[in-house]
Amino acid sequence: MKKYILVASAMFFLNTTQSCSESELDLIDPVNVNANIPRTEQQLQMLLNGAYLTISSTNAYGTDLMIFGDLLGDNLFVSTTNASYTTTRDKVYSANQSDFNFYGAMYNVINNCNTIINDTNLASNDNLERMKAEAKALRGFAYFTLVMYYSPAPNSGANQEYGVPIVLGNYDSLLQPKRATVAEVYNQIISDLKAGILGAVDSSKNTFGKTAAKLLLSKVYLARRANGDAELALQLSREIINSPSAGYDKINALENINPVIQNANPAFPILPNYEHYFSGVNDATRTFEGTVRINNILTKISYNLPGVEKYASETIWELDQNNLTNQITGIGSNVSLPGYYSRFDERKCLLFSQSFYNSFASTDVRRGSVSSGLLTSTGVPTTDSPRGYWTNKYPKRTYSTGESLSFSDYFRNIKIFRFAEAQLNEIEALYLLGNTAEAVTKLNSFASSRNGRLYAGVNLLNDILSERAKEFYGEGQRFWDLKRYNLPIVKSTNCLLNCSVQPGDKLYVLPMSLGDLSSNPNLTQYPGYN
């Protein structure tokens, strides 16, 4: 796969981020190396690259946030064979004990973006305006991450004064911002994403471009649900679906990647596109040669096995993983998504529940074969009750090129936004607008494209969220889907504490850490954690 490596500023980024103190709230000074004030486009691009690397770190979307988004929900559990993330699993987090370390990381992203956005030293040109728009979109994403976790949902009716601090100026070591309201944070996110749509470009799947900004803005509107928001979410989703930028399109999920030997005794892997998109070990297209039995005759064949990048049109935004970025982000054998999800890693511990597995049709490509599909019971721990299912969405080992047999561990790119979300956002917007017949038709069309169960639409919201759960499991979305609609979180497997969390419970909002509170007297703790 062609890698868009964001490492031109690796050493610069490493030097600047290592200057932060033990307090998460301290906003690191991004320009204390080489210059007091950025003077060149290259320096601004270095800051933008640094923001991407921070988002890709293990504390953020490189590992933890992708796990929290499922583990705080109802379908993922931690095996008894490994004690990782047990504080999150049991929802016993507090101001002085938690697994959460992304609060400061998101403000470091925001700080880098602010420096780019506020720069007045350089004369305007297309590249500079592109960077500023991209920085605004990325800042909007960081604020959306923060308000998702550290504030109540905008339609919860509870504690709407507990948004997160909004920081728009350049770095100030004396800054002690207070919480904004939830509404104010959403207004800022929407403003940033609109600016991103106007000025960002779709140049790479590893950068936050125009299409990513549109997708996130549709998601923000579906979360806020103010007057007119559903119409705007529908408009944005349809722009992505009906008039996509070059390189963006839905995946043909059911087509097999190797029709040449489809009817032969399997000597090579035959996977549906959808399964290969996640679990295929090849980043690049590879040529395979071998002998297979066709009609009882041994036949020598040669064919190309497409790499994951063949289906990259489904990807709207992903985090680049390679041997250089991983040195900065910390992803590797100790902390990584494949490490916790892959059944081939010694740190494996995260499984999906039996009830979730049973919600799929046996033909659903997102489930696949029980022995080797995207959800598999092969080698699951026998001590879990009931036993769960591994996912193969995060392969530990991948081949990096089509020319050699070289391989790497923990280098599969991390998918953040996919085309499927635009499709499901459209359906949800139709539901909110009362267009139920069209919503049910499109929902069943989407489910059929995966060979999934069809829906009667009697409880349409539940059907939509169920389909989202099947599509995005392991991709960090389930907790937010439940939270934004004020739905209970009920867990059964390996659950000892807080197994049925009801809407309005403080556990839907993460606590500020003692370090955050002590470093900023203007920051207030969410009610119930005092």
MARMARLUM-708277 format. One line per field, with one value per residue (C-alpha): residue number from 1; residue in one letter; x, y, z. Coordinates in nm, 3 decimals. Example, Ala and Ser with C-alpha at 12.3 -4.5 7.8 and 13.67 -1.06 7.14 Angstrom:
nr	1,2
rest	a,s
u	1.230,1.367
v	-0.450,-0.106
w	0.780,0.714
This chain:
nr	1,2,3,4,5,6,7,8,9,10,11,12,13,14,15,16,17,18,19,20,21,22,23,24,25,26,27,28,29,30,31,32,33,34,35,36,37,38,39,40,41,42,43,44,45,46,47,48,49,50,51,52,53,54,55,56,57,58,59,60,61,62,63,64,65,66,67,68,69,70,71,72,73,74,75,76,77,78,79,80,81,82,83,84,85,86,87,88,89,90,91,92,93,94,95,96,97,98,99,100,101,102,103,104,105,106,107,108,109,110,111,112,113,114,115,116,117,118,119,120,121,122,123,124,125,126,127,128,129,130,131,132,133,134,135,136,137,138,139,140,141,142,143,144,145,146,147,148,149,150,151,152,153,154,155,156,157,158,159,160,161,162,163,164,165,166,167,168,169,170,171,172,173,174,175,176,177,178,179,180,181,182,183,184,185,186,187,188,189,190,191,192,193,194,195,196,197,198,199,200,201,202,203,204,205,206,207,208,209,210,211,212,213,214,215,216,217,218,219,220,221,222,223,224,225,226,227,228,229,230,231,232,233,234,235,236,237,238,239,240,241,242,243,244,245,246,247,248,249,250,251,252,253,254,255,256,257,258,259,260,261,262,263,264,265,266,267,268,269,270,271,272,273,274,275,276,277,278,279,280,281,282,283,284,285,286,287,288,289,290,291,292,293,294,295,296,297,298,299,300,301,302,303,304,305,306,307,308,309,310,311,312,313,314,315,316,317,318,319,320,321,322,323,324,325,326,327,328,329,330,331,332,333,334,335,336,337,338,339,340,341,342,343,344,345,346,347,348,349,350,351,352,353,354,355,356,357,358,359,360,361,362,363,364,365,366,367,368,369,370,371,372,373,374,375,376,377,378,379,380,381,382,383,384,385,386,387,388,389,390,391,392,393,394,395,396,397,398,399,400,401,402,403,404,405,406,407,408,409,410,411,412,413,414,415,416,417,418,419,420,421,422,423,424,425,426,427,428,429,430,431,432,433,434,435,436,437,438,439,440,441,442,443,444,445,446,447,448,449,450,451,452,453,454,455,456,457,458,459,460,461,462,463,464,465,466,467,468,469,470,471,472,473,474,475,476,477,478,479,480,481,482,483,484,485,486,487,488,489,490,491,492,493,494,495,496,497,498,499,500,501,502,503,504,505,506,507,508,509,510,511,512,513,514,515,516,517,518,519,520,521,522,523,524,525,526,527,528,529,530
rest	m,k,k,y,i,l,v,a,s,a,m,f,f,l,n,t,t,q,s,c,s,e,s,e,l,d,l,i,d,p,v,n,v,n,a,n,i,p,r,t,e,q,q,l,q,m,l,l,n,g,a,y,l,t,i,s,s,t,n,a,y,g,t,d,l,m,i,f,g,d,l,l,g,d,n,l,f,v,s,t,t,n,a,s,y,t,t,t,r,d,k,v,y,s,a,n,q,s,d,f,n,f,y,g,a,m,y,n,v,i,n,n,c,n,t,i,i,n,d,t,n,l,a,s,n,d,n,l,e,r,m,k,a,e,a,k,a,l,r,g,f,a,y,f,t,l,v,m,y,y,s,p,a,p,n,s,g,a,n,q,e,y,g,v,p,i,v,l,g,n,y,d,s,l,l,q,p,k,r,a,t,v,a,e,v,y,n,q,i,i,s,d,l,k,a,g,i,l,g,a,v,d,s,s,k,n,t,f,g,k,t,a,a,k,l,l,l,s,k,v,y,l,a,r,r,a,n,g,d,a,e,l,a,l,q,l,s,r,e,i,i,n,s,p,s,a,g,y,d,k,i,n,a,l,e,n,i,n,p,v,i,q,n,a,n,p,a,f,p,i,l,p,n,y,e,h,y,f,s,g,v,n,d,a,t,r,t,f,e,g,t,v,r,i,n,n,i,l,t,k,i,s,y,n,l,p,g,v,e,k,y,a,s,e,t,i,w,e,l,d,q,n,n,l,t,n,q,i,t,g,i,g,s,n,v,s,l,p,g,y,y,s,r,f,d,e,r,k,c,l,l,f,s,q,s,f,y,n,s,f,a,s,t,d,v,r,r,g,s,v,s,s,g,l,l,t,s,t,g,v,p,t,t,d,s,p,r,g,y,w,t,n,k,y,p,k,r,t,y,s,t,g,e,s,l,s,f,s,d,y,f,r,n,i,k,i,f,r,f,a,e,a,q,l,n,e,i,e,a,l,y,l,l,g,n,t,a,e,a,v,t,k,l,n,s,f,a,s,s,r,n,g,r,l,y,a,g,v,n,l,l,n,d,i,l,s,e,r,a,k,e,f,y,g,e,g,q,r,f,w,d,l,k,r,y,n,l,p,i,v,k,s,t,n,c,l,l,n,c,s,v,q,p,g,d,k,l,y,v,l,p,m,s,l,g,d,l,s,s,n,p,n,l,t,q,y,p,g,y,n
u	0.000,0.125,0.189,0.136,0.394,0.342,0.693,0.869,0.834,0.890,1.190,1.041,0.720,0.901,1.106,0.809,0.569,0.825,0.828,0.484,0.455,0.283,-0.046,-0.265,-0.416,-0.091,-0.102,0.242,0.422,0.445,0.702,0.979,1.212,1.374,1.171,0.964,0.701,0.651,0.776,0.746,0.480,0.703,0.696,0.317,0.295,0.520,0.271,-0.016,0.174,0.232,-0.143,-0.203,0.063,-0.093,-0.435,-0.267,-0.099,-0.183,-0.355,-0.587,-0.724,-0.418,-0.547,-0.737,-1.020,-1.103,-1.133,-1.322,-1.587,-1.679,-1.584,-1.797,-2.087,-2.269,-2.114,-1.742,-1.593,-1.253,-1.158,-1.073,-0.736,-0.607,-0.648,-0.623,-0.882,-1.066,-1.133,-1.312,-1.480,-1.632,-1.698,-1.530,-1.332,-1.294,-1.090,-0.792,-0.824,-0.895,-0.754,-0.819,-0.522,-0.658,-0.782,-0.443,-0.366,-0.675,-0.580,-0.230,-0.394,-0.608,-0.304,-0.113,-0.418,-0.466,-0.109,-0.170,-0.512,-0.397,-0.079,-0.061,0.306,0.268,0.101,-0.213,-0.184,-0.371,-0.149,-0.165,-0.544,-0.562,-0.357,-0.572,-0.894,-0.755,-0.645,-0.996,-1.152,-0.904,-0.970,-1.342,-1.273,-1.070,-1.345,-1.607,-1.401,-1.378,-1.745,-1.851,-1.676,-1.647,-1.994,-2.354,-2.527,-2.692,-3.037,-2.995,-3.159,-2.891,-2.607,-2.573,-2.340,-2.073,-1.919,-1.542,-1.307,-1.286,-0.935,-0.894,-0.592,-0.225,-0.041,-0.044,0.115,-0.097,-0.426,-0.685,-1.001,-1.336,-1.593,-1.808,-2.166,-2.242,-2.423,-2.123,-1.890,-2.120,-2.142,-1.762,-1.736,-1.988,-1.808,-1.474,-1.613,-1.789,-1.456,-1.292,-1.547,-1.484,-1.106,-0.974,-0.899,-0.935,-0.573,-0.507,-0.696,-0.446,-0.545,-0.867,-1.007,-1.333,-1.521,-1.412,-1.533,-1.870,-1.909,-1.821,-2.052,-2.342,-2.259,-2.253,-2.595,-2.737,-2.603,-2.724,-3.066,-3.163,-3.427,-3.309,-3.016,-3.169,-3.217,-2.854,-2.732,-2.933,-2.794,-2.432,-2.471,-2.626,-2.351,-2.100,-2.309,-2.437,-2.149,-1.837,-1.490,-1.266,-1.154,-1.457,-1.730,-1.909,-1.743,-1.882,-1.893,-2.002,-1.784,-1.508,-1.157,-1.048,-1.314,-1.048,-1.036,-1.373,-1.482,-1.148,-1.024,-0.897,-0.525,-0.540,-0.762,-1.099,-1.245,-1.532,-1.415,-1.553,-1.363,-1.044,-1.081,-1.024,-0.843,-0.639,-0.271,-0.156,-0.138,-0.036,-0.148,0.055,0.103,0.040,0.142,0.051,-0.132,-0.498,-0.737,-0.999,-1.245,-1.015,-0.722,-0.416,-0.374,-0.097,-0.234,-0.110,-0.332,-0.319,-0.453,-0.559,-0.418,-0.631,-0.573,-0.786,-1.090,-0.964,-1.261,-1.460,-1.213,-1.273,-1.008,-0.757,-0.449,-0.124,0.078,0.437,0.778,0.840,0.504,0.487,0.810,0.626,0.279,0.397,0.205,0.378,0.392,0.306,0.007,-0.191,-0.532,-0.404,-0.237,-0.567,-0.797,-0.595,-0.614,-0.254,-0.112,-0.008,-0.189,-0.524,-0.818,-1.106,-1.396,-1.749,-2.040,-2.233,-2.559,-2.402,-2.272,-2.619,-2.771,-2.611,-2.762,-2.545,-2.491,-2.377,-2.035,-1.957,-1.977,-1.847,-1.736,-1.728,-1.379,-1.218,-1.460,-1.440,-1.598,-1.452,-1.472,-1.139,-0.923,-1.153,-1.091,-1.303,-1.316,-1.545,-1.915,-2.066,-1.775,-1.712,-1.577,-1.250,-1.257,-1.019,-1.064,-0.716,-0.462,-0.137,0.086,0.065,0.276,0.384,0.471,0.379,0.739,0.868,0.757,0.858,0.605,0.550,0.351,0.107,0.124,-0.231,-0.381,-0.662,-0.994,-1.168,-1.433,-1.583,-1.824,-2.072,-2.122,-2.248,-2.500,-2.619,-2.623,-2.856,-3.090,-3.085,-3.159,-3.457,-3.584,-3.553,-3.741,-4.026,-3.957,-3.988,-4.080,-3.774,-3.557,-3.668,-3.614,-3.262,-3.182,-3.279,-3.087,-2.778,-2.827,-2.876,-2.546,-2.386,-2.619,-2.759,-3.098,-3.378,-3.590,-3.964,-3.915,-4.147,-3.878,-3.688,-3.441,-3.339,-3.303,-3.080,-2.859,-2.843,-2.722,-2.465,-2.344,-2.298,-2.118,-1.884,-1.802,-1.441,-1.432,-1.516,-1.874,-2.118,-2.092,-2.166,-2.462,-2.619,-2.528,-2.656,-3.001,-3.007,-3.029,-2.927,-2.599,-2.659,-2.373,-2.376,-2.049,-1.781,-1.968,-1.945,-2.011,-2.231,-2.386,-2.698,-2.626,-2.937,-2.968,-2.875,-2.610,-2.284,-2.103,-2.205,-1.964,-1.596,-1.447,-1.181,-0.861,-0.717,-0.422,-0.650,-0.843,-0.539,-0.367,-0.675,-0.889,-1.148,-1.218,-1.516,-1.575,-1.882,-2.157,-2.137,-1.760,-1.692
v	0.000,0.346,0.510,0.882,0.907,1.199,1.193,1.492,1.650,1.338,1.462,1.810,1.663,1.432,1.716,1.943,1.689,1.561,1.905,1.862,1.825,1.549,1.739,1.645,1.993,2.171,2.276,2.207,2.487,2.358,2.611,2.591,2.430,2.609,2.929,3.124,3.189,2.975,3.167,2.915,2.693,2.398,2.477,2.504,2.170,2.023,2.138,1.986,1.659,1.668,1.697,1.388,1.194,1.290,1.172,0.848,0.789,0.497,0.731,0.853,0.687,0.472,0.236,0.357,0.563,0.290,0.046,0.276,0.339,-0.030,-0.136,0.137,0.004,-0.328,-0.575,-0.594,-0.752,-0.827,-1.192,-1.326,-1.431,-1.072,-0.782,-0.500,-0.220,-0.366,-0.020,0.075,-0.266,-0.233,0.140,0.213,0.508,0.813,1.133,0.944,0.615,0.554,0.423,0.757,0.959,1.133,1.461,1.629,1.471,1.628,1.972,1.925,1.864,2.175,2.381,2.281,2.360,2.699,2.800,2.720,2.885,3.204,3.254,3.600,3.599,3.433,3.575,3.391,3.124,2.806,2.576,2.796,2.820,2.442,2.393,2.637,2.469,2.124,2.244,2.375,2.044,1.854,2.090,2.023,1.650,1.694,1.898,1.644,1.368,1.563,1.658,1.301,1.165,1.447,1.601,1.479,1.424,1.742,1.580,1.421,1.713,1.696,1.927,2.112,2.362,2.089,2.115,2.123,2.424,2.602,2.726,2.917,3.139,3.055,2.872,3.040,2.857,3.059,2.972,2.822,2.784,2.696,2.467,2.606,2.487,2.181,2.405,2.637,2.344,2.209,2.552,2.569,2.220,2.305,2.630,2.450,2.173,2.418,2.594,2.259,2.174,2.506,2.490,2.137,1.904,1.529,1.456,1.152,0.903,0.980,1.347,1.509,1.631,1.778,1.446,1.358,1.700,1.646,1.304,1.428,1.728,1.499,1.296,1.612,1.718,1.373,1.404,1.759,1.722,2.090,2.226,2.174,1.948,1.631,1.805,1.918,1.570,1.424,1.680,1.616,1.238,1.249,1.475,1.207,0.920,1.075,1.306,1.158,1.295,1.076,0.771,0.746,0.486,0.203,-0.136,-0.430,-0.632,-0.972,-1.015,-1.272,-1.145,-1.461,-1.582,-1.762,-2.064,-2.021,-2.374,-2.540,-2.714,-2.419,-2.384,-2.007,-1.790,-1.697,-1.405,-1.167,-0.813,-0.697,-0.953,-0.893,-0.516,-0.574,-0.903,-0.941,-0.968,-0.794,-0.419,-0.437,-0.660,-0.983,-1.250,-1.607,-1.917,-2.273,-2.590,-2.653,-2.933,-2.821,-3.085,-3.351,-3.226,-3.071,-2.733,-2.478,-2.126,-1.776,-1.496,-1.162,-1.140,-0.778,-0.585,-0.397,-0.073,-0.211,-0.141,0.189,0.371,0.257,0.442,0.813,0.872,0.637,0.669,0.574,0.303,0.228,0.180,0.556,0.682,0.402,0.526,0.848,0.716,0.436,0.165,-0.172,-0.500,-0.344,-0.132,-0.167,-0.262,-0.591,-0.663,-0.660,-0.788,-1.042,-1.400,-1.444,-1.189,-1.275,-0.966,-1.064,-1.001,-0.827,-1.036,-0.971,-1.124,-1.432,-1.237,-0.989,-1.271,-1.428,-1.101,-1.160,-1.376,-1.682,-1.549,-1.202,-1.125,-0.917,-1.233,-1.493,-1.846,-1.933,-2.075,-1.800,-1.511,-1.158,-1.298,-1.635,-1.874,-2.036,-2.045,-1.839,-1.865,-2.128,-1.931,-1.657,-1.707,-1.716,-1.754,-1.475,-1.427,-1.281,-1.032,-1.047,-0.679,-0.605,-0.856,-0.858,-0.931,-0.764,-0.778,-0.434,-0.479,-0.692,-0.752,-0.942,-1.157,-0.902,-0.850,-0.625,-0.646,-0.375,-0.176,-0.203,0.142,0.230,0.314,0.611,0.710,0.485,0.534,0.303,0.566,0.815,0.553,0.484,0.854,0.911,0.641,0.786,1.134,0.998,0.838,1.165,1.345,1.095,0.941,0.593,0.403,0.530,0.473,0.108,0.050,0.192,0.012,-0.324,-0.244,-0.178,-0.496,-0.696,-0.565,-0.755,-1.061,-0.953,-0.981,-0.763,-0.539,-0.489,-0.136,-0.177,-0.028,0.159,0.344,0.018,-0.139,0.144,0.130,-0.248,-0.223,0.037,-0.199,-0.480,-0.256,-0.073,-0.319,-0.280,0.069,0.267,0.379,0.177,0.374,0.702,0.554,0.449,0.770,1.014,0.850,0.817,0.438,0.198,0.006,-0.357,-0.608,-0.974,-1.148,-1.123,-0.831,-0.789,-0.417,-0.158,-0.417,-0.210,0.162,0.371,0.707,0.999,0.805,0.992,0.696,0.821,1.111,1.059,1.226,1.493,1.362,1.505,1.632,1.828,1.977,2.072,2.244,2.445,2.582,2.702,2.348,2.186,1.817,1.652,1.604,1.274,1.240,1.496
w	0.000,-0.075,0.260,0.305,0.578,0.812,0.951,0.799,1.140,1.348,1.545,1.571,1.706,1.944,2.088,2.139,2.289,2.536,2.697,2.856,3.232,3.427,3.412,3.118,3.107,3.030,2.666,2.522,2.344,1.984,1.869,2.126,1.873,1.576,1.606,1.854,1.588,1.276,0.974,0.694,0.543,0.619,0.991,0.986,0.804,1.072,1.335,1.139,1.106,1.481,1.537,1.323,1.510,1.844,1.728,1.616,1.953,2.179,2.427,2.152,1.839,1.784,2.053,2.359,2.209,1.959,2.249,2.487,2.222,2.231,2.584,2.743,2.534,2.559,2.313,2.398,2.709,2.864,2.904,3.248,3.105,3.095,3.337,3.082,3.088,3.388,3.536,3.216,3.190,3.538,3.499,3.832,3.696,3.915,3.942,4.084,3.894,3.526,3.199,3.026,2.905,2.596,2.748,2.732,2.395,2.238,2.371,2.232,1.893,1.942,2.037,1.724,1.512,1.681,1.597,1.231,1.217,1.391,1.189,1.032,0.932,0.594,0.287,0.188,-0.082,-0.173,0.031,0.341,0.320,0.275,0.593,0.791,0.676,0.751,1.095,1.166,1.066,1.281,1.572,1.532,1.548,1.868,2.034,1.926,2.086,2.411,2.431,2.346,2.652,2.906,2.867,2.867,2.534,2.402,2.419,2.761,2.940,3.210,3.312,2.983,3.148,3.162,2.819,2.780,2.777,2.442,2.364,2.037,2.103,2.076,2.349,2.689,2.982,3.227,3.059,3.294,3.087,3.240,3.086,2.808,2.775,2.564,2.313,2.284,2.215,1.945,1.784,1.773,1.624,1.353,1.271,1.241,1.022,0.790,0.742,0.676,0.409,0.235,0.230,0.288,-0.002,-0.052,-0.133,0.087,0.301,0.579,0.610,0.726,0.397,0.270,0.266,0.620,0.738,0.568,0.726,1.073,1.040,0.947,1.258,1.472,1.343,1.419,1.773,1.840,1.672,1.693,1.456,1.099,1.194,1.048,0.712,0.716,0.810,0.522,0.278,0.376,0.370,0.025,-0.105,-0.007,-0.146,-0.467,-0.562,-0.402,-0.460,-0.671,-0.477,-0.247,-0.296,-0.118,-0.109,-0.307,0.011,-0.119,-0.427,-0.375,-0.427,-0.610,-0.853,-1.061,-0.830,-0.667,-0.759,-0.695,-0.386,-0.183,-0.216,-0.171,0.050,-0.097,0.093,0.027,-0.038,0.296,0.499,0.304,0.355,0.726,0.772,0.453,0.534,0.218,0.192,-0.174,-0.460,-0.468,-0.733,-0.620,-0.811,-0.727,-0.819,-0.751,-0.840,-1.091,-1.212,-1.066,-1.272,-1.110,-1.272,-1.226,-1.200,-1.133,-1.011,-0.837,-0.483,-0.442,-0.151,0.098,-0.092,-0.378,-0.159,-0.021,-0.176,0.129,0.352,0.407,0.674,0.832,1.053,0.882,1.056,0.960,1.119,1.139,1.267,1.522,1.679,1.759,1.841,2.069,1.882,1.899,2.085,2.421,2.316,1.992,1.859,1.710,2.043,2.231,1.954,1.754,1.878,1.765,2.011,2.365,2.501,2.346,2.578,2.397,2.269,2.148,2.332,2.232,2.218,1.977,1.758,1.751,1.629,1.287,1.016,0.952,0.598,0.709,0.564,0.872,1.081,0.838,0.914,1.283,1.236,1.030,0.970,1.106,1.423,1.521,1.814,1.732,2.042,2.265,2.641,2.814,3.140,3.006,3.070,2.820,2.582,2.334,1.984,1.861,1.578,1.284,1.198,1.333,1.197,1.386,1.087,0.746,0.431,0.322,-0.046,-0.342,-0.447,-0.144,0.144,0.405,0.679,0.976,1.298,1.411,1.085,0.950,0.907,1.149,0.985,1.150,0.893,0.625,0.336,0.510,0.778,0.522,0.411,0.765,0.854,0.560,0.692,1.044,0.913,0.717,1.037,1.229,0.952,0.970,0.629,0.776,0.460,0.275,0.582,0.611,0.239,0.248,0.574,0.425,0.108,0.318,0.524,0.202,0.070,0.361,0.338,0.672,0.841,0.710,0.930,0.965,1.095,1.395,1.620,1.353,1.575,1.740,1.395,1.273,1.581,1.557,1.198,1.302,1.575,1.322,1.076,1.313,1.591,1.696,1.543,1.857,1.791,2.004,2.331,2.156,1.967,2.297,2.478,2.216,2.223,2.604,2.594,2.873,2.864,2.968,2.982,3.087,3.001,3.272,3.428,3.804,3.852,3.680,3.450,3.380,3.348,3.300,3.119,3.341,3.530,3.582,3.420,3.075,3.134,3.217,3.525,3.510,3.665,3.985,3.784,3.553,3.843,4.050,3.757,3.663,3.949,3.695,3.577,3.751,3.811,3.661,3.923,4.106,4.094,4.368
